[in-house]
Amino acid sequence: MTLRELREKKMLTQQQLAKLIGVTQRTISAYEIGQAKPSLDVAIRLAKALGVSVEDVFEAWVEGKSSQSPSE
């Protein structure tokens, strides 16, 4: 499951999740498409907001990153 799928499962927009964890919507987007990797501190906040483990957050980030085509 990707970060986007975890977020959508909680019925949150990127903006809502960003506000919950104290980052920008653009940062959430970058995490979801694999352009940026969340720090441990942010991963902990993501995990709490999404109701998953920190390990799940990083696994979802890897999944999202690997699902992007090389041209993106």
N, C-alpha and C positions, 0 to 999 in steps of 0.2 A: 504494500500500500504506500502511495506517495504522500508527501506532506499535503499536497492539494486535496487528496482524497480524505486524509485525516481531518483537515479543516472543514471540508464539505460535509463530512459525516456529522460534525458538530453544528452544522448549519450556520457557519460563520463566514462572513466576507473577509477578504484580505485586510480591509480597513478595520473591521471589528477585531480581528485577531491581533493586528499590529497595535491597536490601542490597548488591548488586554495585556500585552507583554512589553509595551514601552519601546516599540520600534516603528519605523515608517512602513506604509503600505508597499513602497518600492522595495524595502528590505525583505518583506514576506515574499514578494514576487521573485526576487533574486534567489531566495532559499528554495522556492518551489521549482524553479527551472535549473537549479544547480549552478548558478553563477556565483553564489556566495555560500559559504558553509557557516552555520550558526556556531557561535562560541559555546563553551560549556554552560556559561551563565544563561545565555539565551535559550539553549536547548532545554535547560531545566524549566525555564518559564514556559516554553512551548509545550513541554510534557504536561505540566500542570494545567495549562489552558485547554489542551486537547484530551486530557484524561488518559494519557499513555505513559510509558516509561521513557526515560532519556534514551535508552538503547533503541526503542521504537522510533524516536525522532531521528536519530542518525541513520537507522536502517531505511526509513522513509526518504531521507535526503538522498541517500545513495541510489535508491530505487528511482526517484525523480530525475536525478542526474543521468543515470544510465538510460532512461527512457527518452531523453532528448536526442534529436538527430544531430550529427556533426555539423550541419550547416547552420544550426541555430546559435 
